[in-house]
Structure formats: structure tokens, C-alpha cells
Amino acid sequence: MGLSHGYGPAASESQATALLLDAVDQGVDFFDTAALYGNGANEALVGRVLAPHRQRIVLASKCGLNHPDTGLARRIDGRPETIRASCEASLTRLGTDVIDLFYLHRLDREVPIEDSVGAMADLVQAGKVRAIGLSEVSASTLRRAHAVHPVAAVQSEYSLWTRNPEIAVLDACRELGVSFVAFSPLGRAYLTTKLIDTSRLAEADMRRSMPRFDVMNYAANLRLLDRFVPLVEEAGCTGAQLALAWLLNRAPHIVPIPGTTNLAHLHENLGALNVPMGPDMMAKLNRLFDPDAVSGPRYNTKTQAEIDTESF
């Protein structure tokens, strides 16, 4: 997402190309995009750059959150006809004849999940999609969807400072054999320990509208980092690596997807694979980032209302 929008200006074509190709060279084989990202531009970018490597990668995209080809404002739309049209548009932008993992980006409360998933199941039957996923859904919605067609993955925000999936969704995924894909595993840069002054964020940076990053809440959250840094030093790695190592050791069905526009950060993130993580360190991190210790909700009131989750 960050290559096309979200945290300020989009990356240049050369910067984005270099990053994606280096990721492939480093062995990364799972790439996650969406129709929403850059209003379709991110799918086109990913499709164009990774076309020569298509058979080596798992390509995931998402539908149901906007109409990138019409210029309409962001809107949740899980109607079957919208899902079918979005899939065709995504296939075109991605330059492929099949999407490996196709998510419903958000639950449309005006459309039964059974209808939305039924349309996605038809896409699997037609050979246009290999597997289906859901994003930001509750355990109960997952169970209803899974009864219609097997759900391969649920994607939600999950990190040391966003622990809500532990309420029910993680267990539901484990029970049903569903992978859990953790987005924003670095807390939107908070867990890197390098984001100190949020007043310097770009005007278009989405974090400016997120309560956790406002002046008062972020000052309180920085105090947690004062206790996190000694653990980072004890582990002999960086904050980003420790945060990712925690996720990688939580459970085998959890797949973190760190995003970046920076080559050095890409290599740093991959270094998390080499960070040893024993039960003592896991316990220390769990205690430090107890959900009650974090100041501020994830999203503002309007965006939070779009989320079908147990406790946000």
C-alpha cells in the first residue's frame, strides 16, 4: 500500500520497481495489494513489475472497498455484481489470468456475508481466483463465510500494540484451518522506535487522522517504547526485527506482511527471521504491550464504524 498511498507521496516508479524486484531476489514470494491502493495504481504497478516472476509468487488483492475505475469516493460495496466487476478490473490491472488470494476488503453490512462469499466462490469455480479471504472481520462473520466456501485467510491489523485479534479471531482461524495475515505488524512505524515526533508526518499521511498518533496519546505511547528499547537491546536486534520476531513466534498460522518503500528497511525486516525468540522474551513483550497499556483507538470514529471486529 505504502508504495502508492497512505503515508505521504507515492514512491517513484524507479523506487517502487527496485524495491519489488529486490524483494523477489531476497526470496519474498507473497505480495499483497488491493483495488483501493492508489485507486488501482498499486495493482497496475505490482502486475507490471512482477509479471516476469508471476509463477514464483503468491499474488493477493482485495475488492469491495471502492470503485477505482469510476473515480467515485471510497465506499464499502460487497454486492455480488460489484465483486465480479472488481475481479475483472483487478485481473486486467494485475496483468494475470488468476488471482491467488482474493479478499473482501471490508464487510458490507447491507449485504449478507453469504452473498458476498457466494460471488467469490463463483470466481473460484470460474478459475479467476484460487482462494478467497476476508479482511477485518469478526470470528462470527468468519464462521458464516467459511460455511459457504472455505476461507483461506483473514487479514487484520495485528502487532504488539494492536492485540484485538487475540479476543476471538486468532482462535477461530486456528480451529478452521485459516491463515491469519497480520497487516501493519510494525504498528505503522511505532514499533521501529524511530517515529518520535508525529508532527513531522506528511500532510497526506493517514496517521494524522488516527487517534493513537495524536499528540496526547502518542506521548503516552512513547513511554511504552522507553521500556521496549531495553528489550530490543537485550535481543541484539532492531525494534522492527523484535516486533516481527514476536509475530513469527506467536503461532504457525500467523503471516506478518510488513510494508516499506525503503530498501534498507526491507532488508532489516527480513532480518527478523534470524532473531531468536525464547519464551522469556515472549512473556516480557506480552506484559509490556498489554492492550490496556496502549493509549487511543486504532481509527477515528467514522473509520472504526466500518470494522467488523469484536473490540475496537
C-alpha positions as CSV (number, residue, x, y, z in Angstrom):
1,M,0.0,0.0,0.0
2,G,2.7,2.4,1.0
3,L,4.2,2.5,-2.4
4,S,1.1,4.1,-3.8
5,H,-0.7,5.9,-0.9
6,G,-1.3,6.1,2.8
7,Y,1.9,7.6,4.3
8,G,2.5,10.6,2.1
9,P,3.5,10.9,-1.6
10,A,3.6,7.8,-3.7
11,A,7.0,6.2,-4.4
12,S,8.6,6.9,-7.8
13,E,8.4,4.3,-10.5
14,S,12.1,3.6,-10.2
15,Q,12.0,3.4,-6.4
16,A,9.0,1.1,-6.4
17,T,10.4,-1.1,-9.1
18,A,13.8,-1.5,-7.4
19,L,12.1,-2.4,-4.1
20,L,9.8,-5.1,-5.6
21,L,12.5,-6.7,-7.6
22,D,14.9,-6.7,-4.7
23,A,12.2,-8.4,-2.5
24,V,11.9,-11.1,-5.1
25,D,15.6,-11.5,-5.2
26,Q,15.6,-11.9,-1.4
27,G,13.1,-14.7,-1.6
28,V,9.9,-12.8,-0.8
29,D,7.1,-14.7,-2.5
30,F,3.9,-13.3,-1.1
31,F,2.7,-9.8,-2.4
32,D,-0.4,-8.1,-1.1
33,T,-2.2,-5.3,-2.9
34,A,-5.8,-4.0,-3.4
35,A,-8.0,-2.1,-5.7
36,L,-8.1,0.7,-3.1
37,Y,-4.4,1.3,-3.0
38,G,-3.6,4.3,-5.2
39,N,-7.0,4.0,-6.7
40,G,-5.9,1.0,-8.8
41,A,-2.4,2.2,-9.4
42,N,-0.8,-0.2,-7.0
43,E,-2.3,-3.2,-8.7
44,A,-1.0,-1.9,-12.0
45,L,2.4,-1.4,-10.5
46,V,2.7,-4.8,-8.9
47,G,1.3,-6.5,-12.0
48,R,3.7,-4.7,-14.3
49,V,6.9,-5.2,-12.3
50,L,6.3,-8.7,-11.1
51,A,5.0,-10.1,-14.4
52,P,8.3,-11.9,-15.2
53,H,8.1,-13.6,-11.8
54,R,4.4,-14.4,-11.7
55,Q,4.9,-18.2,-11.4
56,R,7.2,-17.7,-8.4
57,I,4.9,-15.6,-6.2
58,V,1.6,-15.7,-4.4
59,L,-0.4,-12.7,-5.5
60,A,-3.1,-11.3,-3.2
61,S,-5.6,-8.5,-3.9
62,K,-8.8,-7.1,-2.4
63,C,-12.2,-6.0,-3.6
64,G,-15.3,-4.3,-2.1
65,L,-13.9,-1.0,-0.8
66,N,-14.1,1.4,-3.7
67,H,-14.6,1.8,-7.4
68,P,-11.1,2.7,-8.7
69,D,-12.2,2.9,-12.4
70,T,-15.0,5.3,-11.9
71,G,-13.4,8.0,-9.7
72,L,-16.1,7.6,-7.0
73,A,-15.3,8.2,-3.4
74,R,-14.3,5.4,-1.2
75,R,-17.3,3.2,-0.5
76,I,-17.8,-0.3,1.0
77,D,-19.7,-2.4,-1.5
78,G,-19.9,-6.2,-1.1
79,R,-22.7,-6.8,-3.7
80,P,-22.1,-9.8,-5.9
81,E,-22.1,-7.8,-9.1
82,T,-19.5,-5.4,-7.7
83,I,-17.3,-8.2,-6.6
84,R,-17.4,-9.8,-10.0
85,A,-16.7,-6.5,-11.8
86,S,-13.9,-5.7,-9.3
87,C,-12.3,-9.0,-10.0
88,E,-12.3,-8.4,-13.8
89,A,-10.8,-5.0,-13.3
90,S,-8.1,-6.3,-10.9
91,L,-7.2,-9.1,-13.3
92,T,-6.7,-6.5,-16.0
93,R,-4.6,-4.2,-13.9
94,L,-2.5,-7.1,-12.5
95,G,-1.9,-8.5,-16.0
96,T,-2.8,-12.0,-14.9
97,D,-5.5,-14.5,-15.6
98,V,-5.9,-15.6,-12.0
99,I,-5.5,-14.0,-8.5
100,D,-4.1,-16.4,-6.0
101,L,-5.8,-14.9,-3.0
102,F,-8.8,-12.5,-3.4
103,Y,-10.1,-10.8,-0.2
104,L,-13.3,-9.0,0.6
105,H,-11.6,-5.8,1.9
106,R,-14.4,-4.9,4.3
107,L,-17.7,-6.4,5.3
108,D,-20.7,-4.7,3.7
109,R,-23.3,-4.6,6.5
110,E,-26.0,-4.1,3.9
111,V,-25.2,-7.4,2.1
112,P,-25.3,-10.8,3.8
113,I,-21.7,-12.2,4.0
114,E,-23.1,-15.4,2.5
115,D,-24.0,-13.4,-0.7
116,S,-20.6,-11.8,-0.9
117,V,-18.7,-15.0,-0.3
118,G,-21.0,-16.8,-2.7
119,A,-19.9,-14.5,-5.5
120,M,-16.3,-15.0,-4.6
121,A,-16.8,-18.8,-4.6
122,D,-18.2,-18.4,-8.2
123,L,-14.9,-16.7,-9.1
124,V,-13.0,-19.7,-7.8
125,Q,-15.3,-22.0,-9.8
126,A,-14.6,-20.0,-12.9
127,G,-10.8,-20.2,-12.4
128,K,-10.3,-16.5,-11.9
129,V,-9.4,-16.8,-8.2
130,R,-7.6,-19.6,-6.5
131,A,-8.6,-18.9,-2.9
132,I,-10.7,-16.4,-1.0
133,G,-10.0,-14.2,2.0
134,L,-11.7,-11.7,4.3
135,S,-10.3,-8.6,5.9
136,E,-11.1,-7.0,9.3
137,V,-13.9,-9.5,10.2
138,S,-15.1,-10.9,13.4
139,A,-15.0,-14.6,14.3
140,S,-18.7,-15.0,13.9
141,T,-18.6,-13.5,10.3
142,L,-15.7,-15.8,9.5
143,R,-17.6,-18.8,10.6
144,R,-20.6,-17.8,8.5
145,A,-18.4,-17.2,5.5
146,H,-16.5,-20.4,5.9
147,A,-19.8,-22.4,5.9
148,V,-20.4,-21.1,2.3
149,H,-16.9,-21.7,0.9
150,P,-13.5,-22.4,2.6
151,V,-11.8,-19.2,3.6
152,A,-8.1,-19.4,3.1
153,A,-7.0,-16.3,5.1
154,V,-8.2,-13.5,7.3
155,Q,-6.3,-10.2,7.2
156,S,-6.4,-7.8,10.1
157,E,-4.1,-5.4,11.9
158,Y,-2.1,-7.3,14.5
159,S,1.1,-6.3,16.3
160,L,2.5,-5.8,19.8
161,W,0.4,-2.7,20.2
162,T,-2.8,-4.0,18.4
163,R,-3.8,-7.2,20.1
164,N,-7.5,-7.3,19.4
165,P,-7.4,-10.4,17.2
166,E,-6.5,-12.4,20.3
167,I,-10.0,-11.9,21.6
168,A,-11.5,-14.5,19.2
169,V,-10.4,-14.3,15.6
170,L,-7.0,-16.0,16.0
171,D,-8.6,-19.0,17.7
172,A,-11.3,-19.2,15.1
173,C,-8.7,-19.2,12.4
174,R,-6.7,-21.9,14.1
175,E,-9.9,-24.0,14.6
176,L,-11.0,-23.7,10.9
177,G,-7.5,-24.1,9.4
178,V,-7.5,-20.4,8.2
179,S,-4.2,-18.4,7.9
180,F,-4.1,-15.1,9.7
181,V,-2.4,-12.4,7.8
182,A,-1.2,-9.6,10.1
183,F,-1.0,-6.2,8.4
184,S,0.7,-3.2,10.0
185,P,2.9,-5.6,12.0
186,L,5.2,-2.7,13.0
187,G,2.4,-0.5,14.3
188,R,2.7,1.9,11.3
189,A,6.4,2.5,12.3
190,Y,5.7,3.0,16.0
191,L,7.4,-0.3,16.9
192,T,10.6,0.7,14.9
193,T,11.3,3.1,17.8
194,K,12.3,5.7,15.2
195,L,9.0,7.6,14.9
196,I,9.3,10.1,17.8
197,D,7.7,13.3,16.5
198,T,4.3,12.8,14.7
199,S,4.0,16.5,14.0
200,R,6.5,15.9,11.2
201,L,4.3,13.4,9.3
202,A,3.4,14.4,5.8
203,E,0.1,16.3,5.4
204,A,-1.4,13.4,3.4
205,D,-0.2,10.8,5.9
206,M,-3.2,8.7,7.2
207,R,-1.7,8.5,10.7
208,R,-2.6,12.2,11.2
209,S,-6.3,11.0,11.5
210,M,-5.5,8.1,13.8
211,P,-6.1,8.7,17.5
212,R,-3.1,6.8,18.6
213,F,-0.8,9.2,16.8
214,D,-2.3,12.4,18.2
215,V,-0.1,14.5,20.5
216,M,-1.6,13.4,23.8
217,N,-2.0,9.7,23.1
218,Y,1.4,9.4,21.3
219,A,3.2,11.0,24.2
220,A,1.8,8.2,26.4
221,N,2.6,5.5,23.9
222,L,6.2,6.7,23.7
223,R,6.6,5.9,27.4
224,L,6.0,2.2,26.4
225,L,8.9,2.5,24.0
226,D,11.1,3.6,26.8
227,R,10.6,0.1,28.3
228,F,10.7,-1.6,24.8
229,V,14.2,-0.3,23.9
230,P,16.0,-2.3,26.7
231,L,14.3,-5.5,25.4
232,V,15.5,-4.6,21.9
233,E,19.0,-4.2,23.2
234,E,18.7,-7.5,25.1
235,A,17.7,-9.3,21.9
236,G,20.5,-7.8,19.9
237,C,18.4,-6.6,17.0
238,T,16.3,-3.6,16.0
239,G,12.8,-2.7,17.2
240,A,11.3,-3.7,13.9
241,Q,13.0,-7.0,14.0
242,L,11.9,-7.8,17.5
243,A,8.3,-6.8,16.7
244,L,8.3,-9.1,13.7
245,A,10.0,-11.9,15.5
246,W,7.3,-11.8,18.2
247,L,4.7,-12.3,15.5
248,L,6.6,-15.0,13.7
249,N,6.7,-16.9,17.0
250,R,3.1,-16.4,18.1
251,A,1.6,-19.3,16.0
252,P,2.4,-21.1,12.8
253,H,-0.8,-19.9,11.1
254,I,0.2,-16.2,11.5
255,V,1.8,-14.5,8.5
256,P,3.0,-10.9,9.0
257,I,3.2,-8.6,5.9
258,P,5.4,-5.6,6.7
259,G,5.3,-2.9,4.0
260,T,8.0,-0.4,3.1
261,T,9.2,1.9,0.4
262,N,12.8,1.7,1.6
263,L,15.4,-1.0,0.5
264,A,17.3,-0.8,3.8
265,H,14.1,-1.3,5.7
266,L,13.2,-4.3,3.5
267,H,16.5,-6.0,4.4
268,E,16.1,-5.0,8.1
269,N,12.6,-6.6,8.2
270,L,13.8,-9.8,6.6
271,G,16.5,-10.0,9.3
272,A,13.7,-10.8,11.8
273,L,13.9,-14.4,10.5
274,N,17.2,-14.7,12.3
275,V,16.2,-13.3,15.7
276,P,16.0,-16.0,18.4
277,M,12.8,-15.7,20.5
278,G,12.5,-17.7,23.7
279,P,9.5,-17.9,26.0
280,D,11.0,-15.5,28.5
281,M,11.3,-12.7,25.8
282,M,7.8,-13.5,24.5
283,A,6.4,-13.2,28.0
284,K,8.2,-9.8,28.6
285,L,6.8,-8.4,25.4
286,N,3.3,-9.6,26.1
287,R,3.3,-8.0,29.5
288,L,4.8,-4.7,28.3
289,F,2.2,-4.3,25.5
290,D,-0.8,-5.4,27.3
291,P,-3.8,-3.9,25.4
292,D,-4.8,-1.8,28.4
293,A,-1.5,0.0,28.3
294,V,-1.9,1.4,24.8
295,S,-3.4,4.9,24.5
296,G,-6.0,5.6,21.9
297,P,-8.1,3.5,19.5
298,R,-6.8,2.4,16.1
299,Y,-9.1,4.6,14.0
300,N,-11.3,7.6,14.2
301,T,-15.0,7.1,14.9
302,K,-16.0,7.1,11.2
303,T,-13.4,4.5,10.1
304,Q,-13.8,2.4,13.2
305,A,-17.5,2.0,12.4
306,E,-16.5,0.2,9.2
307,I,-14.7,-2.5,11.0
308,D,-16.5,-5.8,11.8
309,T,-14.5,-6.8,14.8
310,E,-15.1,-7.8,18.4
311,S,-13.5,-5.0,20.3
312,F,-12.2,-1.9,18.6
